[in-house]
């Protein structure tokens, strides 16, 4: 606040608000696990990416810039994301371990991949790699 860095302030406030909301939801436990926190942060980033894309389509670069700035700030709190080649090697190992051979087994491989790569890679990238390797 003192540095007058509005983008960072907005990003941190969004994270804090999301955590408080998750803590006070009905049926939620008292303790938030690190896995839950990562999922919340990923959801915030996904929401901002979608908003940014919509703003860009509508020619509102000023609003898209605000969303992109917040994405930068919020993504600092995620674990280091894996690149496509790292994801491909993990997926191929999981396919070999599970004995999957066709696209019909995609659900089984996705379940294993999502457990192992949670927070480390984007869900779209995981699905894309699994589909290409099973095809």
Buried (B, 14 or more C-beta within 10 A) or exposed (E): EEEEEEBBBBBBEBBEEBBEEBEEEEEEEEEEEEEBBBBBBBEBBBBBBEBBEEBBEEEBEEBBBBBBBBBBBBBEBBEEBBEEEEBBEBBEEBBEEBEBEEEEBBEBBBEBBBEBBBBBBBBEBBBBBBBEBBE
